[in-house]
Amino acid sequence: MIKELEKRSAQITSHLEKLMSVYDDKAPQSVCAEAMRYSLSAGGKRIRPVLVTEFSRIFGGTAEKALSCACALEMIHTFSLIHDDLPCMDNDDFRRGKPSCHKQFGEDIALLAGDALQNYAFDVISSDDDLSFEQRVRLIKCLSDAVGVNGMIGGQTIDVKNVGKPFDSELLLKMYSMKTGALIRCACEMGCICAERYDMIPSSDEYACALGLAFQIIDDILDITADEKLLGKPVNSDSDMNKATYPAIFGIEAAKAKAAELTDKALEIVSGYPDSGFLSELTKYLLNREY
Amino acid sequence: MIKELEKRSAQITSHLEKLMSVYDDKAPQSVCAEAMRYSLSAGGKRIRPVLVTEFSRIFGGTAEKALSCACALEMIHTFSLIHDDLPCMDNDDFRRGKPSCHKQFGEDIALLAGDALQNYAFDVISSDDDLSFEQRVRLIKCLSDAVGVNGMIGGQTIDVKNVGKPFDSELLLKMYSMKTGALIRCACEMGCICAERYDMIPSSDEYACALGLAFQIIDDILDITADEKLLGKPVNSDSDMNKATYPAIFGIEAAKAKAAELTDKALEIVSGYPDSGFLSELTKYLLNREY
């Protein structure tokens, strides 16, 4: 499974490079594209784009048809990481073991590179002639809903406005659903749209809600327990900032149990899908990473 | 003409308010929408969105059909102003006589509000059921091209990377064409797309190139000569930062002459358009503002 995930992740990385190759290295504004490439190539597991291509494949489309959309979603995710790392936000100097974008290029260029990545995501989808105009509009609507005030950016707003304040569990779950959950739901929905299986969107949403919350809870647990070297950033940086997390409110064991329960739910949904071996393995893998 | 411009500008403002009313004031993330509204309502002349609606009207569409797109473009313009004012960019505490977004809401919320405005622009276009799927895709492609690395954001990159360095006139004109020109060209092109007059795009581009450069040169002249109170920000803030401007390189008189020459060119193009009285007056007005 890990080999297959690495293969698919490499396919995403290679397509991202292709999409970024349109920008001229000799242009006076080339440092912006350089900063975009730097952060895009910092890697990560490419979970979101792999979900896009896999949902497209499972529901009768192809992975290839969903490849540009998948990369668009990864651009959005990367834009959010660049802006999240800025001094006025989380002030993180490292990301995945490398200097964060603003440490490498300066705050001004990091700001602009994040802006440009969000922008390029919409450009890439609107330019994808393999998809019908209707599909492209639906994909852009789906992505912009997931990113906006009632999605990822709203979740970040709740996060930054509540540093150091007592968080009740309801607000925490709302923040998770928006900050991390929205892009994961969007990934699965985009796959359905690429396959023109709009009927599968409600079920894929249910799967993605379970997976998204489990994924976030595991991130929180990792942040507390994981080896600094493995993560490439100081352990406990979130709790240092007095941010509320699921394990901080409910305890680590309860958090692990919740993640396991959610993954069971996700696996049950997936078991009803056609040819879902990889998706099922991926779901299990996401629960068992590194702790 | 000014009365008519004010009427049209008010129509844009009113539609912006309507588009922003979808965001719940009681939601925990509401401060993000509040910051977006704050900067959107700070005003300005709404030149870009008025161009969108007017190009649509002139070429046989209606102003109303282009209203949402026009507002999307104004959201993009406003997003760029919010991020431009941030301490890591121009570090401006005031914008149009009011505290800039980050002075009012903090840097973190200003960053997120800018991100959300860019995002909402694409959302608004993709959701506009008065336009065909093809029109929406073309509009999003047009807008994202204008905003991205080879457009506005690229122009800002050239700007921030060259503070205090000698600027040759070629680089200056390239920066202007990207930083300010791209959105103005986009405005006119979006109007053509709303009217489904794709054949008029080349001519509207030519008009917009002339208008956009004239507009930027006049901004530079105003920055040097205008009364502080009128502009609502300290005079000479750009030259304080050693930024290259057209009048700084060529002198104020040459700059005024160039702006006049470009406006003549723009007016000549407009004179060939149907029912172009307002557009012609608007073009003249933009050359003669406040100096």
Boltz contact constraints between the chains, C-beta under 6 A:
constraints:
  - contact:
      token1: [A, 23]
      token2: [B, 149]
      max_distance: 6.0
  - contact:
      token1: [A, 28]
      token2: [B, 158]
      max_distance: 6.0
  - contact:
      token1: [A, 29]
      token2: [B, 154]
      max_distance: 6.0
  - contact:
      token1: [A, 29]
      token2: [B, 157]
      max_distance: 6.0
  - contact:
      token1: [A, 29]
      token2: [B, 158]
      max_distance: 6.0
  - contact:
      token1: [A, 32]
      token2: [B, 149]
      max_distance: 6.0
  - contact:
      token1: [A, 32]
      token2: [B, 157]
      max_distance: 6.0
  - contact:
      token1: [A, 33]
      token2: [B, 149]
      max_distance: 6.0
  - contact:
      token1: [A, 88]
      token2: [B, 107]
      max_distance: 6.0
  - contact:
      token1: [A, 88]
      token2: [B, 108]
      max_distance: 6.0
  - contact:
      token1: [A, 89]
      token2: [B, 108]
      max_distance: 6.0
  - contact:
      token1: [A, 107]
      token2: [B, 88]
      max_distance: 6.0
  - contact:
      token1: [A, 108]
      token2: [B, 88]
      max_distance: 6.0
  - contact:
      token1: [A, 108]
      token2: [B, 89]
      max_distance: 6.0
  - contact:
      token1: [A, 108]
      token2: [B, 160]
      max_distance: 6.0
  - contact:
      token1: [A, 112]
      token2: [B, 153]
      max_distance: 6.0
  - contact:
      token1: [A, 112]
      token2: [B, 156]
      max_distance: 6.0
  - contact:
      token1: [A, 112]
      token2: [B, 157]
      max_distance: 6.0
  - contact:
      token1: [A, 115]
      token2: [B, 153]
      max_distance: 6.0
  - contact:
      token1: [A, 116]
      token2: [B, 148]
      max_distance: 6.0
  - contact:
      token1: [A, 116]
      token2: [B, 149]
      max_distance: 6.0
  - contact:
      token1: [A, 116]
      token2: [B, 153]
      max_distance: 6.0
  - contact:
      token1: [A, 118]
      token2: [B, 118]
      max_distance: 6.0
  - contact:
      token1: [A, 119]
      token2: [B, 144]
      max_distance: 6.0
  - contact:
      token1: [A, 119]
      token2: [B, 147]
      max_distance: 6.0
  - contact:
      token1: [A, 119]
      token2: [B, 148]
      max_distance: 6.0
  - contact:
      token1: [A, 120]
      token2: [B, 148]
      max_distance: 6.0
  - contact:
      token1: [A, 122]
      token2: [B, 122]
      max_distance: 6.0
  - contact:
      token1: [A, 122]
      token2: [B, 140]
      max_distance: 6.0
  - contact:
      token1: [A, 122]
      token2: [B, 144]
      max_distance: 6.0
  - contact:
      token1: [A, 123]
      token2: [B, 144]
      max_distance: 6.0
  - contact:
      token1: [A, 126]
      token2: [B, 137]
      max_distance: 6.0
  - contact:
      token1: [A, 126]
      token2: [B, 140]
      max_distance: 6.0
  - contact:
      token1: [A, 126]
      token2: [B, 141]
      max_distance: 6.0
  - contact:
      token1: [A, 133]
      token2: [B, 133]
      max_distance: 6.0
  - contact:
      token1: [A, 133]
      token2: [B, 134]
      max_distance: 6.0
  - contact:
      token1: [A, 133]
      token2: [B, 137]
      max_distance: 6.0
  - contact:
      token1: [A, 134]
      token2: [B, 133]
      max_distance: 6.0
  - contact:
      token1: [A, 136]
      token2: [B, 137]
      max_distance: 6.0
  - contact:
      token1: [A, 137]
      token2: [B, 126]
      max_distance: 6.0
  - contact:
      token1: [A, 137]
      token2: [B, 133]
      max_distance: 6.0
  - contact:
      token1: [A, 137]
      token2: [B, 136]
      max_distance: 6.0
  - contact:
      token1: [A, 140]
      token2: [B, 122]
      max_distance: 6.0
  - contact:
      token1: [A, 140]
      token2: [B, 126]
      max_distance: 6.0
  - contact:
      token1: [A, 141]
      token2: [B, 126]
      max_distance: 6.0
  - contact:
      token1: [A, 144]
      token2: [B, 119]
      max_distance: 6.0
  - contact:
      token1: [A, 144]
      token2: [B, 122]
      max_distance: 6.0
  - contact:
      token1: [A, 144]
      token2: [B, 123]
      max_distance: 6.0
  - contact:
      token1: [A, 147]
      token2: [B, 119]
      max_distance: 6.0
  - contact:
      token1: [A, 148]
      token2: [B, 116]
      max_distance: 6.0
  - contact:
      token1: [A, 148]
      token2: [B, 119]
      max_distance: 6.0
  - contact:
      token1: [A, 148]
      token2: [B, 120]
      max_distance: 6.0
  - contact:
      token1: [A, 149]
      token2: [B, 23]
      max_distance: 6.0
  - contact:
      token1: [A, 149]
      token2: [B, 32]
      max_distance: 6.0
  - contact:
      token1: [A, 149]
      token2: [B, 33]
      max_distance: 6.0
  - contact:
      token1: [A, 149]
      token2: [B, 116]
      max_distance: 6.0
  - contact:
      token1: [A, 153]
      token2: [B, 112]
      max_distance: 6.0
  - contact:
      token1: [A, 153]
      token2: [B, 115]
      max_distance: 6.0
  - contact:
      token1: [A, 153]
      token2: [B, 116]
      max_distance: 6.0
  - contact:
      token1: [A, 154]
      token2: [B, 29]
      max_distance: 6.0
  - contact:
      token1: [A, 156]
      token2: [B, 112]
      max_distance: 6.0
  - contact:
      token1: [A, 157]
      token2: [B, 29]
      max_distance: 6.0
  - contact:
      token1: [A, 157]
      token2: [B, 32]
      max_distance: 6.0
  - contact:
      token1: [A, 157]
      token2: [B, 112]
      max_distance: 6.0
  - contact:
      token1: [A, 158]
      token2: [B, 28]
      max_distance: 6.0
  - contact:
      token1: [A, 158]
      token2: [B, 29]
      max_distance: 6.0
  - contact:
      token1: [A, 160]
      token2: [B, 108]
      max_distance: 6.0
